[in-house]
Amino acid sequence: MGLVDVRSQAQDEVVERGNPDFDERGALWLEVIDNIGEQLSAAGFCTKVQIEEARASYDPWIKQVLVKQTLSMKAVMGIAR
């Protein structure tokens, strides 16, 4: 058993200011902060204050500075044998 015909394909998600879904998709990291910020803090990756500071600075940055955001992703596909 294993995989054959394994290949990878870039599936980047790009959002640019002016696109109709810019506000929603540009806020991805706000959602991450809101959903797992406490867990990151509890695990010692950062402090609660750092999470709060990130949240407070990111929202205005999206609204005023962000022009283009690329979420780099790659899909790997193969056929199970």
Buried (B, 14 or more C-beta within 10 A) or exposed (E): EEEEEEEEEEEEEEBEBEEEEBEEBBBBBBEEBEEBBEEBBEEEEEEEEEBEEBBEEBBEEBEEEBEEBEEEEEEEEEEEE
